Amino acid sequence: MSLKKSHIILLLLLALVLGFAGAYMGVQLADQGGNSEESIEQGEETSPSSDQISGTELGKVEQAFSLIKDNYLEEVEDKQLVEGAIQGMLSTLEDPYSSYMDVDTMAQFNEQIESSFEGIGAEVSMVNNMVTIVAPIKDSPAEKAGLRPNDQVLSVDGESVEGLDLNEAVAKIRGEKGSEVVLEIQRPGASEAFDMTIVRDTIPLETVYNSIEEIDGKKTGVLEVTNFSEHTAQEFSEQLKTLEEEGIEGLVIDVRGNPGGLLTAVEEMLKEFVPEDMPYLQIEDRDGKKTPYFSELDEKKDYPISVVIDEGSASASEILAVAMKEMGYDIVGQKSFGKGTVQQAVPMGDGSSIKLTFYKWLSPDGESVHEKGIEPTVEVKQADYFYTNPIQIEDPLAYDQTDDKIENVQIMLDGLGYEPGRTDGYFSEETVSAVNNFQEDNELDVTGKVDEETAGLIEAQIVDKIRNGEDDKQLEKALEELYE
């Protein structure tokens, strides 16, 4: 092997180190180019240098590169080995949020942050080496199909995702508008995995929605934030101003199912609520140095506020929620996801990037929620039917049978206003009557048995009821708590 070829890996690894040096000296540069998941202004830092890596260690990498190039059974491209080396280094960090993004993945990442993209519309993460749904995006195919936070993806179109990194798994799930993808899902609490067919679509990133509710004669604003994207802070500010001009006397901020996004977005939003006498956020670097960040706000709002969270509220959502909690506002719902680190996408010069964890973020009081989540001040679960699983059956479910699937059907029927008599999985006479009534109301053959058609319609009506916001106990409680 020639000297030039044998030093390719050495030169590329040095370029990798130098790439980090440039990014570390000015973290905002990548953010201005739209490449940052989360960023915050930082002072100048000492950059890492190539002499931190001994010649012996780099020589070992070079030796492995040469060994594979010269002797492996099949021909291997230099690029394949270099990218594999980078991915290998990142995998040793055991950090699901640090990853290598090739040119194609980087383009998709920028689309998701900046405007819209095509796919199923769900934020995913690696949790215990499993591809896990953090949250489906509002009005996305994933939400309409019934994907939920903490669902684990076992396979995509029949191919296992075991052993893939997060970017590789996401690349399999995403695809062109109109195409179908079949995900095999393992849901916590479900005894068996099930398949979910989702039709991909364009996912617009409209991220803030507002409404006004009348509570005991008081106008109450509701701001739902579904993602922290490039324009979220501006949308939020404009819609908050509109609500205040309407004369609201209280406000609910709903970040359920919001997987996070740009740190700069949630910073700007918190500056609307957190007064200058307390930090809205602290950032901790690798050396344990904590830097607090403050607004220029004179005083807090003169109306009560509550925040609604759930297990799909992550990252920037948690930054907002914990800051409001430590200001004394109620947090309603269920414990949040627990992501307390800050990533920066560092350009590698060829269109690819490394997304690396640079910092921890802390609450105003200096507490970390990483892998712990935020406990609500008012814990509220939704109705049982919110947590049911898709019904997949081969043979009809019928009288006198006992099965977990029957329990699932009974909970759904109860949620739809039919009375199955019990919800323990035994197909009783009362359950037969409830199925008969459902079939009659929906112009199906009245058999008293749950066949594939009946099961599909029961499930579809439950999904519609959840998406339409009916019986939303968490939001109802958040509104109720405002004026107590």
N, C-alpha and C positions, 0 to 999 in steps of 0.2 A: 504493500500500500504506500502511496506517495506521502510525503510530508504534509502536503496541502490537505489531503483528504483526512489524514490521521488527526489533524488539528481542528477539524470542523466543529466537533462537539465542544472543544475547549473554548474556541472563539465565541460560540453561541452562548455558552454558559457565562462567559465574561460579559457578553452583551446583555444577558438577562440581569446580572448584578447591576450593571450600569443603568439599565432601564429602571430598576428600582430606585437607584440613587436619584435620578432625575425626577421621578414621581414623588419621592419622599421629601425632596427639597421644596416642592410646590404642589401640594396635594390638590389644590383647586384647579390646576391646569386641565386635568382629566375631566373634572366636573363641568368645566365650561364647554368641553366638547361633547357633553351628553353621555360620558362613559361611566359615570359614578352611580352606584346604587345608593350610597349614603356618603355624604362628605360634610366637613365642617372646617371653617378657617383655622389654620394652625400657623404658629410661628416657624421660623427656619429651624430645621433640625440637622444634626450631624448625619450625613448619609453613609450607608454601608459602603465599603470599598472592597476591591477584588483581593487585597492582601489578607482579608479575613479568612480566605479559603486557602488551605495549604496546597503546595504543589503536589504533594503525595496524594491528597484526596482527589484533586482534579485529574491527576495521572491515572487513578483507578477508574474514573469515569471514561477517560479517553481509551484506556485499555479495553473496557467492556464494549465501547463503540466499535473499535477496530476488530475485536474478536467476533462480534456478530456480523459485521460487514464482510469479513474475510471467510467465515466458516459456516454461517447458518445455511441450512439446506436450500432455502429459497432466497431470492434476491430481495433486499429490503431497501426502501428509499431512505436517504439521509433525513428527510423531513419527518418521516414516521418515527425514527429513533429519537430525534431531538424532541418532538412533541411528547413522545412516551416518557422521556427523561424528565421533562417538566411536570407532566402529570404524576409521575412517580414521586417527585419531591413534594408536591402538594399533598399527595395521599398520606405521606408520613406525618403530616401535621394533625391528622385525625380531626379536621375541622370541616364540617359539611358546607360551610359558607365560603371557603377558599377554594377556587377552582380555576382551571385554564379554559379560556374561551377562544376557540379558533376563529378564523375570519367570518365564517357563516354564523357561528353562535353569537359572535359579537354584534353582527348586524341585527340579529333577532333581539338581542338584549337592548340595543339602542331603540329599536321600534317600540318595544314594550314600555320603555321609560318615556319616550317622546310623543307618540301619537297613537297608533293602533297596530295590531298584528293579527295574523291568522292562526287559529288553533282552537283549543277547547276552552281556554279562559280559566286557568287555575294556577295558583302559585304552589310550587312544590319544593320540598327540601329533603335532605337525607336525615332520617332519624333512626339511630341504631342500625345504620347501613341499609335501611329500607326507604325506597322512594315513597314519600309521604305527602299527602295533600295538606298544605297549610290552610288554604281557603280558596273556594271558587270565586271568581269575579262576578259581581252583580250583573244579572241578565245575560250571563254567558251560557254557552251550551253546557258547560260543566255544571253550573247551578241548576239549569233547567232539567238536566238528566238526574240530578239528585246527589252529586258528589258532595262529600262533607269533609270538614277538617278532621285530620287524623286517619282518613282512609289511606290504606297502603296499596300501592300499585304493584302487583306481582308479575304481570306480563302485559305486553302491548301487541295486539294482533297475533296472539298465540306464542309470542317469543318472550321468554323470561328476561326480566331486567336485572336479575341477580348478577352481581359482578360489574355492572356498568356504573360509571360515575354519573353524577347528577345531570351534567350537560348532555351526555350520551342518551340518558333516559328521556330527557326533555325533547331531544331531537326526534326520537321515535314517536312521542306523543303528539307533537305539533305537526301541522300539515296544511295543505291548501283548503280554502273555503269549499264546502260542499262534499269533501271526502269524509269517509267514516273511519273511526278508530274504535277497536274493541279493547277495553281495559279490564283485566281481571283484578278485582278489588277484594281485599280482606279488610273488613270493618271491625273495629273494636267492639266486642260484645256479640258478634255474629259467629256462629259455630262453623260456618262454611264460607269459602270465598264465592264470589258471584261475578258474572260478566256484565259489563255496562257498555252499550254501544252509543257512541256520541258522534254527532255530525259536526265537523269543524266549521267555524264561521269567522268572519272578521270581528275582532274584539275591540270595540272603541273604548277609549279610556276617558269617558266622562266620569269624573270621580266624586262630584259633590251633588247631592240632591237635597232640596229643602221642602218643608211643608209646615203648616200651622195647625195645631190642635187646640181645641177649646177645653180647658180643664178647670172645672168649678168657676166658669165664667171668665177665666183668665186666658189671654192669648199666649200660647206656648210654641216657640219655634223648635223644629227638629231639623238638624243638619246631619245627614248620613254621608260619611266619607268612606269610599270603597277602596281607595288606593292613594298613595302619596306620590303623584307623578309631577311632571314638569310644570303643569299649570294649576295644580291642586290648591296651592296657597292663594293664588289670585281668585280662583273660583270661590273658595271658602270665604275670603274677605268680602267679595262682592255680594254673596248670598247672605252672609251675616248682616251686612249693612242693610240689605233689602228687608230682612226680618225685623231689624231694629226700627227701621222707618215705618214698618207696619204696626209698631207698638207692642212688641212681645214683652211679656212680664217674666219669662223664664225660658231656658234653653236646654235641650237635650242634644248631645253630640253622640252619634251612633257609629262606632268603629267595629262592629261585629263583622267577622269574616274579612277584615281588612288586613292583608299580609304585610303591609309596610311599603317601603319604596325609598324615595329621596329624603334624606335627613334635613336638607335645606327647607323642604316643604313644611315639615312639621315644626321646624324652628320658627318660621314666619307665622305660623298659626298660633303657636304658644305665646308669641310676642303680643298677641291681641288679648291675652288673659292674665299672664303672670306679671305682676308689678315688679319694678326695678329693685325692690328691697330683698328679693330672693332669686336664686338662679332658676332658670327654667330647665336646665340640663347641666350635667357635668360629663367631661370626657377624661378617661384615664388611659395613659399611654403604657407602653411595655415596661417602663421603669416604675410604674405605680404613681406617676405624677398626675394629679387631678386638676383639671382646669374648668372652673365654673363659667357659664355663659348667662348673661343678663339681658333683659329687655330695657327699653327706655320708657315703659309704661308707668304713669303716675299712680294709678290705683286700679283695683280689680273691678269687674263689671258690677253694676248696681242691681243685678237680677240673679236669682239662683240658677245653678247649672248642675246637670248630672251627665255622666258618660256611661254608655252601654258597651260592654265588652263580652266576648265569648272565647272559646278555645281557638278560634281562628283569628283572633286579634294578635298581631305579632309586630315586633320591631318598632317602626315609627308609631304605630297605633299604641304601643305600650309606653313609648316616650310621652305621648300626649296624656294617656290615661293616668300614669303614675304621677306626673306633674300636677294634674288636676286633683288627684287624690290627696297629695301632700299639701295642697292649698286648702283642703277641708271639704271639697265637693264629694258627693256620693258617686261611687262606681257600682253600677248595677249589672248583674248577669252572672257569668261563670269565669273561673280562672283563665287567664290569657295564656298564650302559647309559650312565651319565655325565650325571646331572642334579644340578647343584650350586647351585641357586638356591632362594630361599624366596619363595613367593607369599602375598599376603593378599587376601581378597575384601572389597572396600570397598563397603558399602551406599550406593546412590544416593538412597535415600529413597522410591522408588516400587516397591520389590520387586526392582529390578534391581541388579546389582553390577558393578564392574570388578575383575577378578582381575589384580593387578599384581605384578610382581617388585620386592620391596623390598630384599632382601639376598642375599648369597652365604653359603652355609654352608661351613665349612672343617673339615678333620680336626683332631684334637687337636694335631697338630704344625703346623697352619696351612696344610695343603696343600689345594688345590682339585681336585676330580675332574670338574669341569664339562667336558663334551664330551671327556673323556679316559677316564672309567671307572676302576674299581679292578682292578688286575692281581692274580689269585690267587697265593698263595704256592705252591700245588700245582695246576697246570693239568691238568684232566681233561675230555676230551670224552666225550659219550655215544656209544653204538654208532651206526654209520652210518644205521640205519633210523630213528633219532630225527629225522633231517634230510631225510627223503624228502618228496616233494610229492604232493598228491592226483592220482590217475590219471584223466584225462579223455580218452576215445578215441571215435572215430566208427566206424572199421573195426577189426576184431580184429587184435591183434598176433600174428604167427605166425613159424614157423621161417624162418631165413635173412634176416630183416629186421634192420635196424639203426636204432635210434631212442633219443633221450633217455628216452622213456617206458618203453622196454624196460629200460634201466638202472635206472630207478626201481623197476620191478616186481621185477627181479632182487635188488635190495638188500632189498626188503620180504620176498620169499620166503626169502632167506637169514636174515633176522631172525626169521622164523617157524619156522626149523628145517628148511626144505626147501633142497636144494642145487642152485642153478641152474648151477653150474659156472664161471660168470664173472659179473662185474658191470660190464661195459664197454658194454652196450647192444646187443651182438650176440645175436640169438635163436638159440642153439645147440641141439644135440640134448639136451644136459644140461638146458637151460632147459625144453625141451619135456617132458622127464621130470619135472622139478620141478612144472611146471604140471599135468601129468596127476595126480601124487600129491596135489596140493592139491585139485584138483577131485573126485577120488575120495573123499578124506577128508571133504569138505564136501557130498557128495551132489549134485554138479553134473554136467552132461553132460561126459564126459571127451573133450575135443577136442584138448588140447595147445595151444590158442589162448587168448589172454587177451581175452575179450570184455568188454562193459560189466558183466555180472553178476559174472564172476570177479574183475575189477579192483576192483569195489566191495567184495567180501567180503575180498579181500586187504588192502585199505586199512583196512576196519573192524577187522579183527583186529590190525593194527599199532597203530592208535589205542588200542584196548583194552589192548594189552600195555604201551604207554607209560604210560597212565593208571593201570594197576594197579601200577606201580613195579617191574615185572620188569626185571632187568638194568640197574639204576640204578647205573652205574659211579661217578658223582660222589658219591652218598651212601655207597656202599660204601667209597670212598677216604677220605671224611671220617671215617667210623667207624674205619677202619684207622689213620689218622694220629694219632688221639687218644692212643694208648698207645705210640707209638714214640719 
